[in-house]
Amino acid sequence: MKNSKILSVPLVALLLISCDNNKVDPSPGPQYKESGYVISSVNESTGGSTYYAGYFEDLPGSTPVDMTAKSTYNYFFGKADWKNYIFGTSLRGDRTLSKIAVDQDGKLVEVASIPLLNDLNFVKIIDDNLGLYTLWNSDRYVGIFNPSTMEALGQIDMSKAKKIAANSRNYYSNIVYRKQDNRVFLALLTDNENTSPYYDATDVYVEVINLTSRQWEKTITYANASYPVSRGNENQIVDESGNIYIFTQGSYGLDGQMGPRAAQYARPQILKIPANSTDFDASYSFNPVNTLGQQNLLVQLMLGSIYDANGIAYSCISAQPESPRILELVGKFAQGIITEAEFFELRNAIFYSENQRWVKLDLNAKTVSVLDDIPFTAGFGYPNAYKYDGKFYFQYNTASNNTSGFYEYDPGTGRATKAFSLAKGGIASDLIRLNK
């Protein structure tokens, strides 16, 4: 009896070890992807738009990708990304500020959302606990939220901010954050839905917000400039010292101001708010299209923007003369004999012809140089630009041969190669890197 008890001790120990070896690890892996890329495209037609998005562990390079084989969504445009999350409108297209992740199957999923009274326009993540957002077609709305918990934290009182009452809309697009003094700068977008231009004013207005007190401070004005957006993914241009650069579009000739004799406000300009200041530098104005030698263009475009370092930025600008057909239609427009169909043909030809090039801008010296490896592009639609690990990713769209995608540009070598190109699926739009 005593021997059997002694023998049972190692037997029980052996059984326990055996059971322990077969035990399943109770801690699961991460619920969402923590690295890799989300690439999206949009296929626009008269019947509406189809949005494609897919997950890639690595960039596919020059091998064309069929985006129609990826998942489709009712809507997808990333407004901001933070770590391994993307913030934007609901994938269903609802009026929400949604926090989006990529599940382990590579599909986009909504983690949480905040309901909105209007369409989301822009999002800026300050840190883990503070984010700001603006609404399209709202009355100067600036919302506050916690990006970690997705708790709505109210709004900033903008009742004393600039508003042009005669215009249908007064709202904000890009949110520029300057960490040096913890201030936010918001450019007013103001337009009248009964006019052709996208911006109905001949001055630029920027609101200054003290983020420490979360209070509006003042409105600053730059005269004779208009439409302060880049039409890309609206990267903020703030240099290492805290100098802020505001990219403005002008009127695109939609108010009849065309050619080299057009009013200054009607042409693109870069404006400056100096470091340690909350006012414009009235002496600073930089038109890269003129500097490139295209001052005689009827309509100038300066689309998309992103900052590198030491005063160097990049943009997608008009870089060659208009076609004979555009000049013919402009002549009809000037004489008042253009038909409605011809007007839309003119508008599309100006905006979507392959006349733009990605260029390197020296914001201090006010010089421009073309990135030769990237071809002419129709940049008006989605001139998005991204920076990852010191390299840049520039969107391109060449409708003449039905190609679209992104080039990777290395500032160290000055060379660019294809990072992604579409075989099917419309026009490339987002290239977002997940980074836990």
Buried (B, 14 or more C-beta within 10 A) or exposed (E): EEEEEEEEEEEEEEEEEEEEEEEEEEEEEEEBBBEBBBBBBBBEEEEEEBBBBBBBEEBBEEEBBEBBEBBBBBBBBBBBBBBBBBBBBBBEBBBBBBBBBBEEEBBBBBBBBBEBEBBBBBBBBBEEEBBBBBBBBBEBBBBBBBBBEBEBBEBBEBEEBBBBEEBEBBBBBBBBBBEEBEBBBBBBBBBBEEEBBBBBBBBBBBBBBBBEEBEBBBBBBBEBBBBBBBBBBBBBBBBEEBBBBBBBBBBBBBBEBBBEEBEBBBBBBBBBBBBEBBEBBEEBBBBBBBBBEBEEBBBBBBBBBBBBEEBBBBBBBBBBEBEEEBEEBBEBBEEEEBEEEBBEBBBEBBBBBBBBBBBBBBBEEBBBEBBEBBBBBBBBBBBBBBBBEEBBBBBBBBBEEEBBBBBBBEBEEEEBEBBBBBBBBBBBBBBBBBEE
